Amino acid sequence: MLQNYVTSILSTCFSLFLMGKVFAFWGRSEWGKLVTCLLGAAICAYCIFKPQAAIAILTNLGTLLVSVFQ
């Protein structure tokens, strides 16, 4: 119950922040920053809504990175 409440609050705050940034970049015609913001937002949204899958992906990437430098 608490996890759902916290996730709802975080996703609402995230959405409001994203909308402000996107409209600001769109208004100033900064297309590179707009696309970068949207890609970062997609990654953050994935981590918020699928935390276990995000942890698994980051664990696999960390293991791969460490194995490359051994």
Backbone bond lengths (Angstrom), bond angles and torsions (degrees), N, CA, C in turn:
res aa  C-N    CA-C-N  psi(-1)  N-CA   C-N-CA  omega(-1)  CA-C   N-CA-C  phi
1 M - - - 1.446 - - 1.525 111.13 -
2 L 1.327 116.35 -49.05 1.464 120.27 -179.82 1.526 110.93 -65.14
3 Q 1.342 115.83 -38.49 1.462 119.62 179.83 1.527 110.72 -62.60
4 N 1.306 118.00 -40.35 1.466 121.05 178.46 1.527 111.12 -64.71
5 Y 1.322 115.80 -40.36 1.462 120.99 179.82 1.533 110.52 -64.66
6 V 1.330 116.57 -45.94 1.465 120.73 -179.89 1.521 110.60 -65.76
7 T 1.329 117.44 -42.12 1.463 120.90 178.30 1.522 111.06 -62.10
8 S 1.310 117.04 -38.94 1.462 120.92 178.63 1.531 110.93 -64.35
9 I 1.313 117.08 -44.31 1.469 120.91 179.16 1.521 110.76 -65.00
10 L 1.324 116.87 -45.71 1.469 120.03 -179.88 1.522 111.88 -63.15
11 S 1.306 117.01 -42.35 1.470 118.93 -179.03 1.525 111.36 -68.42
12 T 1.322 117.94 -33.83 1.464 120.66 176.63 1.523 110.61 -66.80
13 C 1.325 116.81 -46.20 1.476 120.64 177.70 1.522 111.08 -61.94
14 F 1.328 116.01 -41.36 1.454 121.28 178.55 1.528 110.80 -62.25
15 S 1.322 116.89 -43.14 1.464 120.73 179.90 1.523 112.05 -64.54
16 L 1.325 116.97 -43.11 1.468 120.15 178.32 1.520 111.64 -63.24
17 F 1.323 116.84 -43.51 1.459 120.89 178.20 1.522 110.73 -62.40
18 L 1.322 116.43 -44.74 1.466 121.20 -179.79 1.516 111.23 -62.54
19 M 1.318 117.56 -44.40 1.462 119.75 179.92 1.530 111.30 -60.94
20 G 1.322 116.85 -41.31 1.462 120.03 178.23 1.519 112.24 -62.35
21 K 1.341 116.40 -45.42 1.464 120.27 179.77 1.529 111.45 -65.63
22 V 1.314 117.28 -43.64 1.465 120.96 -177.51 1.525 110.89 -64.56
23 F 1.337 117.04 -44.65 1.465 119.05 178.62 1.521 111.58 -65.35
24 A 1.326 117.70 -35.79 1.465 120.54 177.91 1.529 110.64 -65.56
25 F 1.326 117.32 -45.81 1.465 120.23 179.21 1.520 111.42 -66.32
26 W 1.324 117.17 -39.56 1.458 121.16 179.48 1.525 110.13 -65.73
27 G 1.317 117.18 -41.24 1.463 121.15 -179.48 1.517 113.02 -65.75
28 R 1.318 116.44 -32.02 1.463 120.45 179.54 1.524 112.53 -93.94
29 S 1.320 117.14 2.78 1.478 123.83 -179.61 1.520 112.04 56.76
30 E 1.316 116.70 41.51 1.467 121.88 175.71 1.524 107.61 -98.91
31 W 1.331 115.61 81.83 1.460 121.27 -170.11 1.516 112.55 -69.79
32 G 1.314 118.63 -35.64 1.464 121.12 178.63 1.523 111.42 -63.80
33 K 1.329 115.90 -44.43 1.462 119.89 178.53 1.526 110.85 -67.75
34 L 1.326 117.05 -34.16 1.465 121.31 178.19 1.521 110.61 -63.02
35 V 1.321 116.88 -47.55 1.467 120.87 -179.47 1.522 110.43 -65.83
36 T 1.331 117.66 -41.73 1.459 121.40 178.42 1.520 111.07 -62.52
37 C 1.318 117.11 -41.28 1.458 121.88 178.07 1.528 110.62 -63.48
38 L 1.309 117.65 -42.69 1.462 120.86 179.90 1.529 111.65 -66.68
39 L 1.335 117.58 -38.04 1.469 119.85 177.42 1.526 111.01 -67.22
40 G 1.321 116.41 -43.09 1.461 119.70 176.43 1.516 111.73 -63.25
41 A 1.321 116.37 -37.39 1.463 120.72 178.60 1.524 110.80 -66.13
42 A 1.303 116.99 -37.77 1.466 119.93 178.96 1.526 110.77 -64.84
43 I 1.323 116.89 -40.57 1.465 120.73 178.11 1.526 110.72 -65.96
44 C 1.317 116.73 -44.38 1.474 120.33 178.70 1.521 111.69 -64.21
45 A 1.314 117.21 -41.09 1.463 120.46 178.79 1.527 110.85 -63.57
46 Y 1.311 116.83 -38.61 1.460 120.61 177.36 1.531 110.54 -62.37
47 C 1.339 116.01 -42.61 1.466 120.17 179.31 1.527 111.65 -66.46
48 I 1.317 118.17 -33.34 1.460 121.17 179.15 1.527 111.02 -72.76
49 F 1.322 117.21 -44.66 1.456 120.05 -173.28 1.529 114.43 -88.92
50 K 1.327 117.93 -20.44 1.469 121.93 178.42 1.532 109.01 -132.38
51 P 1.335 118.43 67.57 1.465 119.73 -174.06 1.528 113.75 -65.17
52 Q 1.322 118.22 -37.96 1.469 119.69 -178.87 1.529 111.25 -66.94
53 A 1.314 117.06 -40.16 1.466 120.54 178.16 1.533 110.61 -67.28
54 A 1.338 116.62 -38.60 1.465 120.00 178.61 1.525 110.87 -64.93
55 I 1.325 117.16 -40.16 1.466 120.82 177.89 1.526 110.46 -63.49
56 A 1.327 116.82 -41.56 1.464 120.46 178.66 1.528 111.32 -63.32
57 I 1.317 117.18 -42.63 1.469 120.89 179.34 1.526 110.54 -64.60
58 L 1.330 117.40 -46.04 1.460 120.58 -179.88 1.527 111.53 -65.51
59 T 1.333 117.90 -35.61 1.466 121.12 176.40 1.522 110.36 -64.34
60 N 1.326 117.05 -44.28 1.467 120.19 178.42 1.525 111.88 -64.17
61 L 1.332 116.83 -41.15 1.465 119.57 178.44 1.527 111.25 -65.56
62 G 1.324 116.84 -39.89 1.468 120.72 177.53 1.514 111.73 -63.29
63 T 1.325 116.67 -42.87 1.466 120.93 178.06 1.516 110.73 -63.47
64 L 1.318 116.73 -41.69 1.469 121.02 178.23 1.521 110.72 -63.74
65 L 1.320 116.83 -43.71 1.462 121.18 -179.40 1.518 111.84 -64.20
66 V 1.320 117.28 -41.95 1.459 120.91 179.44 1.521 110.59 -67.40
67 S 1.333 117.73 -38.77 1.465 120.54 -179.12 1.529 111.69 -68.33
68 V 1.303 118.43 -27.32 1.464 121.20 178.69 1.515 110.96 -69.12
69 F 1.336 117.41 -36.39 1.464 121.45 -174.63 1.518 113.69 -95.25
70 Q 1.329 118.32 14.42 1.474 120.33 177.20 1.492 110.62 -92.61
